């Protein structure tokens, strides 16, 4: 039996029997991987703390025969992003991120998302970061890393305004000039900054319609991944 080590986040947990669980993990080296955690729900389990959501964990596991689950044998918490759960909006965003990765990542793949998720949780854990901006960054990065979003395109035709407004055309996959539209050049610049950054950014000053921008990016994610 080969014992392996890795770092991981729990994407999903499924109770099995009286004290066991099947945990679906996103690992830095092995990607998405389901493992059997025997006795993890027992009162004296040494695995319990390491399979909590929002926890970056150093794991040890034994590979099983093809078609069978690996066995989780150790789970040592490294970082618990506990400030997230103190705010309902941040907690909901974090759970949405876990659900998204669980849906779009195939077994044995997704290593590239590990650091993205870690940086996302670190920013979401810090009140200095806006949670909506953090989530926009996360969804943009997931689309980018999946090869579904290369850039933020804008059609400036038929525009003679100094501060034009735009709506997003999902069919053409670009922002188009639209009088009274929900978005401005500032929104588009923010999206481009977030798409090009390797971690969430702090927004200097207020920006209107940030929630609408978050809804737009979520709609893009749903469309591109066909969710």
Kinemage of the C-alpha trace (Angstrom):
@kinemage 1
@onewidth
@group {chain A} dominant
@subgroup {mainchain}
@vectorlist {calphas} color= white
{ca unk a 1} P 0.000 0.000 0.000
{ca unk a 2} L 1.305 3.427 -0.989
{ca unk a 3} L 0.879 6.200 1.527
{ca unk a 4} L 0.689 9.637 -0.070
{ca unk a 5} L 0.694 13.191 1.300
{ca unk a 6} L -0.877 16.365 -0.020
{ca unk a 7} L -2.620 19.585 0.967
{ca unk a 8} L -6.343 19.862 0.436
{ca unk a 9} L -9.630 21.661 0.951
{ca unk a 10} L -12.902 19.817 1.488
{ca unk a 11} L -15.388 20.491 -1.303
{ca unk a 12} L -18.137 18.189 -0.060
{ca unk a 13} L -18.861 15.736 2.756
{ca unk a 14} L -21.303 12.843 2.634
{ca unk a 15} L -22.212 10.861 5.750
{ca unk a 16} L -21.798 7.112 5.466
{ca unk a 17} L -22.912 4.620 8.088
{ca unk a 18} L -22.935 5.697 11.734
{ca unk a 19} L -19.553 7.391 12.035
{ca unk a 20} L -17.923 7.452 8.600
{ca unk a 21} L -17.874 9.971 5.769
{ca unk a 22} L -16.899 10.189 2.141
{ca unk a 23} L -15.064 13.492 1.682
{ca unk a 24} L -14.503 15.055 -1.722
{ca unk a 25} L -11.259 17.018 -1.631
{ca unk a 26} L -9.494 19.489 -3.865
{ca unk a 27} L -5.819 18.572 -3.515
{ca unk a 28} L -2.828 20.649 -4.571
{ca unk a 29} L -1.077 17.725 -6.298
{ca unk a 30} L -3.818 15.151 -6.915
{ca unk a 31} L -6.688 17.462 -7.884
{ca unk a 32} L -10.251 16.506 -7.030
{ca unk a 33} L -10.329 13.240 -5.155
{ca unk a 34} L -12.941 11.426 -3.064
{ca unk a 35} L -11.689 9.614 0.043
{ca unk a 36} L -13.180 7.380 2.699
{ca unk a 37} L -12.786 8.817 6.196
{ca unk a 38} L -13.455 5.985 8.608
{ca unk a 39} L -14.821 6.962 12.036
{ca unk a 40} L -14.482 10.680 11.346
{ca unk a 41} L -17.815 11.480 12.996
{ca unk a 42} L -16.873 9.694 16.188
{ca unk a 43} L -16.219 11.775 19.314
{ca unk a 44} L -12.536 10.832 19.529
{ca unk a 45} L -11.708 10.994 15.843
{ca unk a 46} L -8.318 12.501 14.999
{ca unk a 47} L -9.542 13.267 11.486
{ca unk a 48} L -12.506 15.469 12.407
{ca unk a 49} L -10.774 18.864 12.650
{ca unk a 50} L -8.953 18.313 9.382
{ca unk a 51} L -12.069 17.715 7.307
{ca unk a 52} L -13.927 20.862 8.361
{ca unk a 53} L -15.003 23.163 5.573
{ca unk a 54} L -12.898 26.309 5.000
{ca unk a 55} L -9.802 24.521 6.344
{ca unk a 56} L -6.545 24.014 4.495
{ca unk a 57} L -5.323 20.625 5.636
{ca unk a 58} L -2.250 18.472 5.287
{ca unk a 59} L -3.568 15.014 4.531
{ca unk a 60} L -2.199 11.497 4.413
{ca unk a 61} L -4.012 8.805 2.468
{ca unk a 62} L -3.616 5.350 1.029
{ca unk a 63} L -4.330 4.798 -2.631
{ca unk a 64} L -6.754 1.979 -3.291
{ca unk a 65} L -7.260 -0.367 -6.172
{ca unk a 66} L -8.758 1.107 -9.325
{ca unk a 67} L -12.451 1.852 -8.880
{ca unk a 68} L -12.247 2.089 -5.080
{ca unk a 69} L -11.953 5.129 -2.842
{ca unk a 70} L -8.666 6.115 -1.294
{ca unk a 71} L -8.555 5.906 2.502
{ca unk a 72} L -7.916 9.103 4.454
{ca unk a 73} L -5.635 8.208 7.359
{ca unk a 74} L -4.461 11.605 8.625
{ca unk a 75} L -5.690 15.191 8.423
{ca unk a 76} L -3.764 17.974 10.130
{ca unk a 77} L -5.359 21.437 9.894
{ca unk a 78} L -2.926 24.119 8.691
{ca unk a 79} L -5.234 27.138 8.387
{ca unk a 80} L -8.865 27.527 9.358
{ca unk a 81} L -10.490 30.554 7.751
{ca unk a 82} L -12.856 30.968 10.653
{ca unk a 83} L -13.640 34.678 10.258
{ca unk a 84} L -15.672 33.825 7.169
{ca unk a 85} L -18.384 32.035 9.144
{ca unk a 86} L -18.987 35.130 11.291
{ca unk a 87} L -20.566 36.903 8.318
{ca unk a 88} L -23.515 35.277 6.522
{ca unk a 89} L -22.789 36.854 3.133
{ca unk a 90} L -19.132 35.781 3.207
{ca unk a 91} L -20.060 32.294 4.345
{ca unk a 92} L -22.625 31.941 1.537
{ca unk a 93} L -20.072 33.106 -1.016
{ca unk a 94} L -17.520 30.590 0.245
{ca unk a 95} L -20.007 27.729 0.016
{ca unk a 96} L -20.958 28.834 -3.515
{ca unk a 97} L -17.274 28.645 -4.448
{ca unk a 98} L -16.977 25.100 -3.104
{ca unk a 99} L -20.132 24.013 -4.937
{ca unk a 100} L -18.897 25.546 -8.181
{ca unk a 101} L -15.582 23.696 -8.092
{ca unk a 102} L -17.304 20.462 -7.122
{ca unk a 103} L -19.558 20.803 -10.187
{ca unk a 104} L -17.029 21.873 -12.809
{ca unk a 105} L -13.919 19.878 -11.822
{ca unk a 106} L -13.603 16.255 -12.885
{ca unk a 107} L -12.026 13.620 -10.665
{ca unk a 108} L -8.245 13.661 -10.797
{ca unk a 109} L -8.104 17.185 -12.258
{ca unk a 110} L -8.350 20.759 -10.977
{ca unk a 111} L -4.955 21.166 -9.320
{ca unk a 112} L -4.768 24.664 -10.810
{ca unk a 113} L -7.707 25.789 -8.689
{ca unk a 114} L -6.124 24.960 -5.331
{ca unk a 115} L -4.129 28.170 -4.917
{ca unk a 116} L -7.017 30.199 -6.339
{ca unk a 117} L -9.339 28.819 -3.657
{ca unk a 118} L -6.720 29.368 -0.942
{ca unk a 119} L -6.206 33.023 -1.924
{ca unk a 120} L -9.943 33.539 -2.199
{ca unk a 121} L -10.548 32.226 1.324
{ca unk a 122} L -7.660 34.298 2.700
{ca unk a 123} L -9.163 37.504 1.268
{ca unk a 124} L -12.713 36.582 2.271
{ca unk a 125} L -11.400 35.996 5.795
{ca unk a 126} L -10.210 39.644 5.921
{ca unk a 127} L -12.777 42.401 6.499
{ca unk a 128} L -10.632 44.824 4.509
{ca unk a 129} L -11.719 43.018 1.343
{ca unk a 130} L -15.183 43.445 -0.135
{ca unk a 131} L -16.838 40.024 -0.262
{ca unk a 132} L -18.645 40.697 -3.564
{ca unk a 133} L -15.417 41.834 -5.244
{ca unk a 134} L -13.671 38.734 -3.882
{ca unk a 135} L -16.329 36.467 -5.344
{ca unk a 136} L -16.239 38.244 -8.696
{ca unk a 137} L -12.465 37.678 -8.756
{ca unk a 138} L -12.913 34.008 -7.897
{ca unk a 139} L -15.465 33.293 -10.615
{ca unk a 140} L -13.424 35.199 -13.212
{ca unk a 141} L -10.329 33.177 -12.300
{ca unk a 142} L -12.198 29.875 -12.510
{ca unk a 143} L -13.473 30.778 -15.990
{ca unk a 144} L -10.007 31.950 -17.028
{ca unk a 145} L -8.231 28.837 -15.740
{ca unk a 146} L -10.795 26.645 -17.478
{ca unk a 147} L -9.944 28.401 -20.755
{ca unk a 148} L -13.464 29.819 -21.107
{ca unk a 149} L -12.695 33.504 -20.653
{ca unk a 150} L -9.707 35.172 -22.234
{ca unk a 151} L -10.550 38.863 -21.964
{ca unk a 152} L -13.316 41.358 -21.277
{ca unk a 153} L -14.487 42.718 -24.632
{ca unk a 154} L -16.216 46.055 -25.258
{ca unk a 155} L -18.024 47.378 -28.320
{ca unk a 156} L -17.736 51.178 -28.329
{ca unk a 157} L -19.499 51.740 -31.651
{ca unk a 158} L -22.267 54.369 -31.853
{ca unk a 159} L -20.969 56.018 -28.717
{ca unk a 160} L -20.306 59.721 -28.447
{ca unk a 161} L -20.691 60.151 -24.679
{ca unk a 162} L -17.819 61.065 -22.378
{ca unk a 163} L -19.041 58.653 -19.673
{ca unk a 164} L -21.008 55.973 -21.554
{ca unk a 165} L -23.086 53.195 -20.033
{ca unk a 166} L -23.115 49.563 -21.092
{ca unk a 167} L -25.040 46.325 -20.810
{ca unk a 168} L -23.567 42.889 -21.364
{ca unk a 169} L -24.589 41.042 -24.516
{ca unk a 170} L -24.482 37.352 -23.614
{ca unk a 171} L -24.952 36.256 -27.237
{ca unk a 172} L -21.957 38.276 -28.459
{ca unk a 173} L -20.123 37.894 -25.122
{ca unk a 174} L -19.159 41.545 -24.831
{ca unk a 175} L -20.193 44.850 -23.292
{ca unk a 176} L -22.184 47.065 -25.639
{ca unk a 177} L -22.986 50.758 -25.399
{ca unk a 178} L -26.506 51.172 -24.055
{ca unk a 179} L -27.996 54.497 -22.843
{ca unk a 180} L -28.860 54.115 -19.163
{ca unk a 181} L -27.136 50.742 -18.983
{ca unk a 182} L -26.169 49.227 -15.626
{ca unk a 183} L -22.398 49.375 -16.111
{ca unk a 184} L -19.759 52.031 -16.761
{ca unk a 185} L -16.165 52.108 -17.947
{ca unk a 186} L -15.177 51.885 -14.267
{ca unk a 187} L -16.953 48.523 -13.940
{ca unk a 188} L -15.251 47.207 -17.064
{ca unk a 189} L -11.841 48.389 -15.846
{ca unk a 190} L -12.438 46.645 -12.524
{ca unk a 191} L -13.307 43.386 -14.283
{ca unk a 192} L -10.122 43.599 -16.323
{ca unk a 193} L -8.026 44.264 -13.224
{ca unk a 194} L -9.612 41.332 -11.383
{ca unk a 195} L -9.206 39.014 -14.358
{ca unk a 196} L -5.520 39.893 -14.654
{ca unk a 197} L -4.696 39.695 -10.938
{ca unk a 198} L -3.443 36.503 -9.282
{ca unk a 199} L -5.309 37.379 -6.079
{ca unk a 200} L -8.304 39.476 -4.956
{ca unk a 201} L -7.783 43.240 -4.798
{ca unk a 202} L -8.937 45.888 -2.342
{ca unk a 203} L -11.256 48.418 -3.973
{ca unk a 204} L -10.167 51.993 -3.349
{ca unk a 205} L -13.356 54.043 -2.954
{ca unk a 206} L -16.944 53.082 -3.547
{ca unk a 207} L -18.383 51.803 -6.811
{ca unk a 208} L -22.098 51.672 -7.500
{ca unk a 209} L -23.851 48.567 -8.784
{ca unk a 210} L -21.191 46.178 -7.488
{ca unk a 211} L -23.925 43.683 -6.602
{ca unk a 212} L -25.236 43.906 -10.185
{ca unk a 213} L -21.698 43.283 -11.420
{ca unk a 214} L -21.510 40.208 -9.204
{ca unk a 215} L -24.799 38.935 -10.640
{ca unk a 216} L -23.499 39.519 -14.158
{ca unk a 217} L -20.292 37.553 -13.562
{ca unk a 218} L -22.282 34.748 -11.951
{ca unk a 219} L -24.465 34.682 -15.062
{ca unk a 220} L -21.339 34.459 -17.224
{ca unk a 221} L -20.099 31.569 -15.089
{ca unk a 222} L -23.416 29.761 -15.442
{ca unk a 223} L -23.412 30.254 -19.210
{ca unk a 224} L -19.789 29.327 -19.887
{ca unk a 225} L -19.903 26.190 -17.731
{ca unk a 226} L -23.448 25.333 -18.910
{ca unk a 227} L -24.631 24.957 -15.312
